Amino acid sequence: MIDQGAPKHFEATRADVDYLDGIERLNDPLPVRLLIDASGIEVREQMPGSRTAHIAAATILDAATVDASLTTQAAQPRTPLWRYLILPLGITWFFKKKPEAGEQKQHDYVLLIRYRAGEETHTAVFHRQDRAGLAIVEGLARIINLLVRFTNERRG
């Protein structure tokens, strides 16, 4: 499919992500559902009675991903109170080598969608904050870039 250019038809894709910024109809960061099809990208709030924004396929320029994950130092585990209470019986526990505090990764994967609105270029920003977020965000970026190629070949 990739070597042969754009596909003959474009299947719809749905994904749940968190909206951050870049669309006028949506003000605050909130969970949204993206529906990507041949007509463009529909961004729908997941709340009942929610707002919807649509980015037409002809106005989408491209999509990119950013790994904004942080690695932090995990805190050393605290000694439980019961260890102090049985100190004479469990004194050897205090002299054993304790495991070092490890590193924790705070996952944050960002999807950037550039699109035109009139004469201006805007960037819609979405993200996922879970371990599977990288694969989901990168997959969405590939699908959106494929949609751009599909739309360009249909027009030209």
NORKA-V897172 format. One record per residue. N is the residue number from 1. RES is the residue in one small letter. SS is DSSP state (2 for helix, 1 for strand, 0 for the rest). D_CENTER is the distance of its C-alpha to the mean C-alpha in Angstrom with 1 decimal. Layout:
BEGIN
n->N res->RES ss->SS d_center->D_CENTER
n->N res->RES ss->SS d_center->D_CENTER
END
This chain:
BEGIN
n->1 res->m ss->0 d_center->25.1
n->2 res->i ss->0 d_center->23.6
n->3 res->d ss->0 d_center->27.1
n->4 res->q ss->0 d_center->28.6
n->5 res->g ss->0 d_center->26.6
n->6 res->a ss->0 d_center->25.0
n->7 res->p ss->0 d_center->25.4
n->8 res->k ss->0 d_center->28.2
n->9 res->h ss->0 d_center->25.9
n->10 res->f ss->0 d_center->22.3
n->11 res->e ss->0 d_center->20.9
n->12 res->a ss->0 d_center->18.6
n->13 res->t ss->1 d_center->15.0
n->14 res->r ss->1 d_center->13.3
n->15 res->a ss->1 d_center->9.8
n->16 res->d ss->1 d_center->8.7
n->17 res->v ss->1 d_center->5.8
n->18 res->d ss->1 d_center->6.9
n->19 res->y ss->1 d_center->8.9
n->20 res->l ss->1 d_center->10.1
n->21 res->d ss->1 d_center->12.9
n->22 res->g ss->0 d_center->14.9
n->23 res->i ss->0 d_center->16.3
n->24 res->e ss->0 d_center->19.8
n->25 res->r ss->0 d_center->20.1
n->26 res->l ss->0 d_center->17.2
n->27 res->n ss->0 d_center->18.3
n->28 res->d ss->0 d_center->16.3
n->29 res->p ss->0 d_center->12.8
n->30 res->l ss->1 d_center->12.4
n->31 res->p ss->1 d_center->10.8
n->32 res->v ss->1 d_center->11.1
n->33 res->r ss->1 d_center->11.7
n->34 res->l ss->1 d_center->11.4
n->35 res->l ss->1 d_center->14.6
n->36 res->i ss->1 d_center->15.1
n->37 res->d ss->1 d_center->18.8
n->38 res->a ss->0 d_center->21.7
n->39 res->s ss->0 d_center->22.2
n->40 res->g ss->1 d_center->18.8
n->41 res->i ss->1 d_center->15.6
n->42 res->e ss->1 d_center->16.2
n->43 res->v ss->1 d_center->14.0
n->44 res->r ss->1 d_center->15.6
n->45 res->e ss->1 d_center->15.4
n->46 res->q ss->0 d_center->15.7
n->47 res->m ss->0 d_center->18.8
n->48 res->p ss->0 d_center->22.2
n->49 res->g ss->0 d_center->23.8
n->50 res->s ss->0 d_center->20.6
n->51 res->r ss->0 d_center->20.2
n->52 res->t ss->1 d_center->19.0
n->53 res->a ss->1 d_center->18.3
n->54 res->h ss->1 d_center->18.8
n->55 res->i ss->1 d_center->18.1
n->56 res->a ss->1 d_center->21.0
n->57 res->a ss->2 d_center->20.5
n->58 res->a ss->2 d_center->23.4
n->59 res->t ss->2 d_center->21.7
n->60 res->i ss->1 d_center->18.5
n->61 res->l ss->1 d_center->19.0
n->62 res->d ss->1 d_center->16.1
n->63 res->a ss->1 d_center->12.4
n->64 res->a ss->1 d_center->11.1
n->65 res->t ss->1 d_center->8.5
n->66 res->v ss->1 d_center->9.0
n->67 res->d ss->1 d_center->9.0
n->68 res->a ss->0 d_center->9.7
n->69 res->s ss->0 d_center->10.7
n->70 res->l ss->1 d_center->14.2
n->71 res->t ss->1 d_center->17.1
n->72 res->t ss->1 d_center->19.6
n->73 res->q ss->1 d_center->23.1
n->74 res->a ss->0 d_center->23.6
n->75 res->a ss->0 d_center->26.8
n->76 res->q ss->0 d_center->29.9
n->77 res->p ss->0 d_center->30.8
n->78 res->r ss->0 d_center->33.6
n->79 res->t ss->0 d_center->36.9
n->80 res->p ss->0 d_center->37.6
n->81 res->l ss->2 d_center->40.6
n->82 res->w ss->2 d_center->42.4
n->83 res->r ss->2 d_center->42.6
n->84 res->y ss->2 d_center->44.7
n->85 res->l ss->2 d_center->46.8
n->86 res->i ss->0 d_center->47.8
n->87 res->l ss->0 d_center->48.1
n->88 res->p ss->0 d_center->51.6
n->89 res->l ss->0 d_center->50.4
n->90 res->g ss->0 d_center->47.0
n->91 res->i ss->2 d_center->47.9
n->92 res->t ss->2 d_center->47.0
n->93 res->w ss->2 d_center->43.3
n->94 res->f ss->2 d_center->43.2
n->95 res->f ss->2 d_center->44.6
n->96 res->k ss->0 d_center->42.2
n->97 res->k ss->0 d_center->39.6
n->98 res->k ss->0 d_center->36.3
n->99 res->p ss->0 d_center->33.0
n->100 res->e ss->0 d_center->31.1
n->101 res->a ss->0 d_center->28.1
n->102 res->g ss->0 d_center->25.0
n->103 res->e ss->1 d_center->21.8
n->104 res->q ss->1 d_center->18.6
n->105 res->k ss->1 d_center->15.1
n->106 res->q ss->1 d_center->12.6
n->107 res->h ss->0 d_center->9.2
n->108 res->d ss->0 d_center->6.6
n->109 res->y ss->1 d_center->4.4
n->110 res->v ss->1 d_center->4.8
n->111 res->l ss->1 d_center->5.8
n->112 res->l ss->1 d_center->9.5
n->113 res->i ss->1 d_center->11.9
n->114 res->r ss->1 d_center->15.5
n->115 res->y ss->1 d_center->18.1
n->116 res->r ss->1 d_center->21.7
n->117 res->a ss->1 d_center->23.2
n->118 res->g ss->0 d_center->27.0
n->119 res->e ss->0 d_center->27.8
n->120 res->e ss->1 d_center->24.7
n->121 res->t ss->1 d_center->21.4
n->122 res->h ss->1 d_center->18.3
n->123 res->t ss->1 d_center->14.7
n->124 res->a ss->1 d_center->12.1
n->125 res->v ss->1 d_center->9.1
n->126 res->f ss->1 d_center->5.9
n->127 res->h ss->1 d_center->3.0
n->128 res->r ss->1 d_center->2.8
n->129 res->q ss->0 d_center->6.3
n->130 res->d ss->0 d_center->8.1
n->131 res->r ss->0 d_center->10.0
n->132 res->a ss->0 d_center->8.9
n->133 res->g ss->2 d_center->5.2
n->134 res->l ss->2 d_center->6.8
n->135 res->a ss->2 d_center->8.9
n->136 res->i ss->2 d_center->6.9
n->137 res->v ss->2 d_center->5.0
n->138 res->e ss->2 d_center->8.6
n->139 res->g ss->2 d_center->10.3
n->140 res->l ss->2 d_center->9.2
n->141 res->a ss->2 d_center->10.3
n->142 res->r ss->2 d_center->13.4
n->143 res->i ss->2 d_center->14.2
n->144 res->i ss->2 d_center->14.0
n->145 res->n ss->2 d_center->16.2
n->146 res->l ss->2 d_center->18.4
n->147 res->l ss->2 d_center->18.8
n->148 res->v ss->2 d_center->19.9
n->149 res->r ss->2 d_center->22.5
n->150 res->f ss->2 d_center->23.5
n->151 res->t ss->2 d_center->24.2
n->152 res->n ss->2 d_center->26.0
n->153 res->e ss->2 d_center->28.2
n->154 res->r ss->2 d_center->29.1
n->155 res->r ss->2 d_center->30.2
n->156 res->g ss->0 d_center->32.0
END
